[in-house]
Amino acid sequence: MNLTDLKVPEKVGNVIKEVMSLCGKQPNAVPSESTVNRIVDSKLAVAHKQISDVLLEKKNTTLYTDETKKYGKCIQTYVLTDEDQTSYLLGLREMFNKSGQSTLDTLKEILEDFGTHCYQKERENHMNVGYRILANIRDTMSDRASTEKNFNHLLEDFRASILSQVVDNWDNMDEDQKKLCQDLITFFVAFTY
């Protein structure tokens, strides 16, 4: 979900003026709509670069997914945690529908965005940043919805298909070692509020 979808950029100036008037002050200037749009776009790129710097070093991460419907729209969240239980928001996106394939396609878009925002790192290190983050996922956690179960199977298959591109010495591994790398452990939440 993008802040521009909520028409935030065109309202920021008025909000700043209103809040300052509550304090008995008037701003000298407020950001224009185009300035706010640039800030919104830049913050996503900066966030992806910062997260990728951290997540590329994290092994054995857990991917949490959840979907909700708000105002007739299907919204999906993707959160990673590391072994220290630090959480990293990969993305919050509107999806076409809540199918397992749509959930996977949306995650792929997020991973591609990491690559787009980290192109210099990709070029220098000859690696796909999004795929490297995906390769470090060892577990998934979600609710028991059939769409989430389907997503977990699709994710495991997709992840297995890209591991040879990002795992060091993949070609030198025997089949048992490759299988250990490919397997995801799936946890399901018993109930949600």
N, C-alpha and C positions, 0 to 999 in steps of 0.2 A: 504494500500500500504506500502510495507516495503522498507526501504532504501537499503537493500541488493539486492532487485530486480533490482535496478538501478546500481548495481555494485559499489556503493559508497565505501565500505570497501577496495576494491583493489586499489582505486584511491586516497585515503586520503593522503598517504605518498607523492605521487608525487605532489599533490596540495599544501601541506605544503611546500615542497622544492621550488616549483615555486613561491609561494607568498613571501617566505622569500628572494628568490634571487632578487625579485623586490625591496626589501629593502636593498639589498647589504649584506645580512646575509645568513648563512648556519646553518641548525639545527644540534644539536648534535645527535639527534635520532628522528625517526618518528614512530608512532604506526604501528604495524604489522596488517595485514588483520584480523587475529584472535582476536586481541585486539579490533579493531574497531567493529567487529561482537559482541563481548561480551558487549561493551558499548551500541550498538544499542539495544540489547536484554534487558539490564539492564534498560535503560531509559524508556522503555515501562512499565516494572514492577513498577518502582518508580513512574511514572506518574499515573498509575492506583491506587496505594496505596494512593498517595496524593489526587487525585480526589475523591476517595471513602471516605476518611476521611471527606471531605467537603460535598459531595453530600448526604451522609447518613443523615446529619442533615437538609438538605434543603427539605422543603415541597413545594408542588404546583409548580413544575418545568414545563417547556415547552420544548418539543422535536421538534427540527427543523431537517428536512431531505431534502436532495437534491441529485439528481443523475445527472451525466454528462457522456458523452462519450469522451474519449481522446485516440487517436491512436488505435481505435477499441476496447478499453476496457471500461467497464461500472464501474464507480467509484461512490461510495455512501458516503455521509457525514452524521454524526449524531452529533448534537450539543444540549446541554441542557443549558437553562438559568434559573436563579433563580428569585425570586421576586425583587431583586435589579438590574436585567438585566445583571448580570455577566454571561459570556458565558464559557462553559466547553466543550471541544472537546472530545466526547466519542470515536469517531473513524472515520477513513477514510479508506475505504476498497474497494477492487475490488470485484465485484459481478459477478456471473455466467451470469445473465441477469437482466433486470430491472423490473421484475414482482414483484407484491406485496409480494408474498411468498418468493422470493429471498431476498427482502429487509428485511423482518422479520427474515429470517434465518440468515442473516448477523448480524443483531442487536443481536440476541440470541448468536451468536459466541462472539461478543464484550462483552456482559454481562457475559458469561462464563469466558472470559479472566480476567475480574475483580475478579471473584471468585478464579481463579487459582492464581492470584497475591496477593490476600488478604486472602489466606487460613487460616492463623493464626487468623485473625479477625473473619472469619466465624466459626472456631472451638471454639473460646473463647465465642462468642456471640450467637452461635447456630442459625445462620441466613445465608441466601444466599445474598451476597453483591449485585450482579447484580440484583436479584429480588427486593431487597429493593430499589435500585435506580429506577427500573421500577415502583414500587408501588407509588413512590413519584411524578411521572409524572401525571399532571392533564390536560395538553393541548398538542396538536400537531399543527405544522404549516408546510405547504408544498405548492407546486404548485398544480394546479388543474388537473394534469395528472391522467388518470384513474388508473394507477398503484399506485399512491400515495393514491388515495381514497381507493383502495383495501387494501393497506398496513395498512391504519388507521383502517379499520374494523378488519383485522386480528390481529393487535396490541391490539385493545380493547378486543377482544376475548381471546387472549393469556394472557394479563394482568389480566383479570377477573379470569382466571383459576389458577393463582398463588397467588392471594391476600390472600387467606386463610392461606397460608404458611408464610406470612410476616407481615400481619396487626395484631397488638395487639388486643386481645379480639374479633376476627372475629366471633367466635362461639356465643358470647353473643349479637351480633348485630341483629336487626330485618331486614327484607327484604328491607325496605326503606333505612336504613343506608348502607346496603351492596350495594344497587343500586347506591347510591351517591358516594361511594368509587370506584365503577367499571366504572362509566361514564367518558369518555374523551371528552373534548371540542376540536373540530377540527376547525382550521382556515386555510384559503387558501389565498395565495398571488394572487393578481389580475393579475400581469404580472411580468416577470423577464427580465433582460437585457441579 
